[in-house]
Amino acid sequence: MHFRLYPLRLTFLARAPLSFPKGAASNRLRGAFGAMLHKLGCPEIFEPSSASGPSGITDQPRPFVFRANHLDGSVIGAGQTFHFDFHWFDLRRSSLDTVIRAFGAFLPEAELVDVQGEDAPLELCLNPSGEPVSRLTIRFESPTELKSGGEAVERPEFGVLLARIRDRISTLRALYDDGPLAIDFREFGERAARMHMTRCDIKRVDASRRSGRTGQTHSLGGFVGEAEYEGDLTEFVPYLRAAQWTGVGRQTAWGKGALMVTNTGEIAPVKVGLNPADDVH
């Protein structure tokens, strides 16, 4: 099995000074992106209709995530360049072309000067490798909110985390690629629940956004930090690697739920602050 996406890195040249709110750069970019797609007559790309997806999927996820936390609170001067990463999950070439067209005009203060990653989708294998993994660390890089049984959880227990990753990857595949995961969901979840958390060093981060369309305020908070796990983790590593691209939990399109996998030597660590593409060879 595999999971595929277009991992874009978009570079812009500032025509005029522009600033990004502290803790909300992804939200500003997402809002401008959505507004431009509406102007282009393609609102369904930004807000896919549940009626258009496979039966049984009532909460259809958006086919993208922004990775722009490094821009939080920054001020870009005229003539300077800046970039952010954008992970696109809809494999139709026509939709990708529309997305790049939207980015070409979505910020009046900046000009799109370079796009990396559009030539072919990145394919991630979801099958375990031959190298056993018995310990790893997960760093939650942006506010993460996980639910179990309809309630938000305070700690990222491995069983809950992998269940949400499993569900997200399967749903994205069902909507935008080769169909849902061909695995036994219950048995996968039971095996994941047998893994042990050996350290949990997380804290709560409170943040919010105000909708320009409705005027409502929405929470963007969650936990950040690190957790360590032990057990027979080998089969779960490919899903965790895929989750570095998809994010996990609620409001991933806003940049929430970004995670990185590190460890003590069983698998190569991902460099902090870089697009996961920088660690793929």
N, C-alpha and C positions, 0 to 999 in steps of 0.2 A: 504494500500500500504506500501511497505517497500523499503529500500535500503540496500544492503549487500556489505561487503568487508572483506578482511583479514587485520587486523591491526597488522603488524609485528613490533617488536622491536628487532633489531639485535645488539648483543654485540660482540666486537672484542678484541683480545689481540694483542698489537703491538709487532711485532718481532724486529722491528727497529724503530728509530724515524721517525715520519711523521708529516707533518703540513698541515693545511687547509687554503686556501686563505681567507683573510678578505672579508666577504660578498659573498663568493662563495663556501662554503663547499658543498652545495647540487649539485652545478654544477660539482665539481670534482668527487663526488660519482656517479652522473648520467653518466658522461663520462666513468668512469671505468666500470660501470654496462653495458652500451651499448657495450663497446669493448669486454667484456667477453661473452655476449650473441651472438655476431657475431662469436667469436671463437668457441662457442658451436654449431654453425650452426642454431641459432634461432633468426635471425635478425627481424623477423616479430613480436616478442614479444615486442621488443624495439621500432620499427617503424611500427605499423600496417598499412596495405594497405587499402586505402579507398575503393578499389574494393571489398574487402572481407567483408565489413560491410553492414548493411541494406541500401536499396535504399533511397536516399535523404540525406544521411550523407556523405558529401564530405570532411570534415575536421575531420578525425577520431582521437579522443583524445587517448593518451597513457593510458594504464590501470594502472597507478601508479602515486604516488607523493612521493617525499622525504621530510622528516622533519628533517633537520640537522642544523638549524640556530644556535643552541647552540655550534656548532663546529667551527663557523666562526672565523678565526684568531687564532685558538688554535694550540698548539704544543703538540703532544703526545709522551711521552718518551717510550723507549723500556721497555717492561714489564708492561706497564700501559694498562688499558682497557678503551674503549670508546664505545658509542652506538649511534644509530640514529633510527628514526622511518621511516617505509616504508609502505604506504597504497596501497594494491593491490586489484584491482577491478574485475579482471577476475576470475570467480568462478570455472573454470575448475581445478581440482586437479593436472592434468598433468602440466599445466602451472605454478602453484605454486611450484611444485617440481623442475621445471627447474629454476625458479627464485632463490630458496634457493641454488641450486647447483651453480648457477652463483656467488652468494654472497660468497660461500665457497672458491672461488679462485680469486675474482676480485681485491683484493689489495695485491700485493706481500709483503708489509710491515706488514701485519696483518693477524691473523687467526680468523675465525669465531668460537666463543666458545658457543654462546647461541642464540636461536631463540624463541621468545615468540609470541603467537598469531596465530600459524599455524594450530591448531587442528580443528577449526570450524570457519566459517565466523561469523562476528558480524552482527546482523540484527537490523536496525534502523527503527522504525515505523514512517511513514510520515503522519499519521493521527493526528489531534490535540488532546491534552489531555483535560480533563474537566476543568483545571485551566485556567482562563482568564489571558491574558498578555496584558497590556496596555502601557508598557514602557520597553525599553531595550537599552543596549549599545553594539555596535559591535567594537571590537578592531582588526584592520588590522595589523597583526603581521609581515608580510613580504610585500615587494613591490607588490602592487595590481594595475592592469591595466584593467579597464572596458571599454567596448565599447557600444555605442548605436547609431543605424543608421549608422554604419560603422566608427564612429569617437570616439576617446578616450574621456572619460568624466573627468572633473576636480574634481567632488564631487560624493560621493557614494549615490546618491538619492535612496531611498528605492525601488522604482519601477524598476529602472535599475538594482540594485543589485539583487533583487529577480528574475527578468527575466533571468539574467545570471545564477543564481543558479539553477533555474527551468530547463533551457535548458541543463546545464551540467549534472545534475542528470538524466534527461530523456535520454540523449544520452548515458551515461554510462550504464544505465539499458538496453537500446536497444541493445547495443553492447555486453554486458558481463553478463546479468542477464535475467530478466523475460519480457523484452520489455519496450517500452517507457511509460512514465507516462500516466495514464488514467484520465486526467483532461482536462478541457477546458482552453487552454493556454491563450487565450485572456482575458477571465474573471478573471483568476488568476492574470494576469498582471495588469488589471484595478483595482482590489482590492488592490494590492500592491502599486500602484501609489497613492492611497488615503491616505497612511500613511505619517506622517509629520516628517521631520528631525528637531530636536530641538537644536542640537549642532553638529558642525563639526570641529574637531580639528585634522587636518591632515597636513602632509608636504610631499613634493616631495623628493624621494630618487633616485639618479642616479647611475646606475651600468651597467656593460656590461660583456659579455663573448666573447671569441674568439673561433671559431670553429676550432678544430684541423684537421678536414676533409677538409673544404673549405677555411679556413683562414679568413673567414668573421667575422666581429664583430657585435654582436647582443645586443640590449638593454635589460637589465634585471631590468630596473627602474620601478617606480610606486609610489603610495602614501602609507604611513603608518600613523597610528594614530587611533583616535576614532571618532565615530559618534553615536549620540543618536537619538532614534526614538520614536514617540508616535502614538497611534491609536489602532484599534482592531487588534492586532498583533498575536493573538492566533494561527491561522491556519498556519502562516509562521514560527513559532518557530521550528517545526520538520525539515523543509528544511534548516534553519540556522544551526541546530545541525548537519545535514548531511554534510553541507558545511564545517564544521570544519574538516571533514575527506577528502573531495574532493578538497578543495580549490575552488577559483572562479576567472574567468578572464583569461587572456592570460598567457601562459607559466607556468602552474601549475606544470608540471613535473620537472621544475627547482626549485621548492620550492616557487614560487610566489603565491600570492593570499591566503595565510594562514590567517584565521580569528578565533576569539574567541568571544563567546557571553557571556556578563555579564549583570547585571541589578541591580535593587534596591530591589529585594526580591521576584519578581513574579516567577522566575525560578532560580534554583541553579546555581551560577556562576562557570565557568570553571577555574581551577587553572592555572595561567599564567606560561608559560614555560614548561608545561607538555603535554604529549600525551593526546588527549581527552579520550583515554581508561582509564586513571587514574581517570576520573570523571564519569565513567559508572559503575553502580552497577547492 
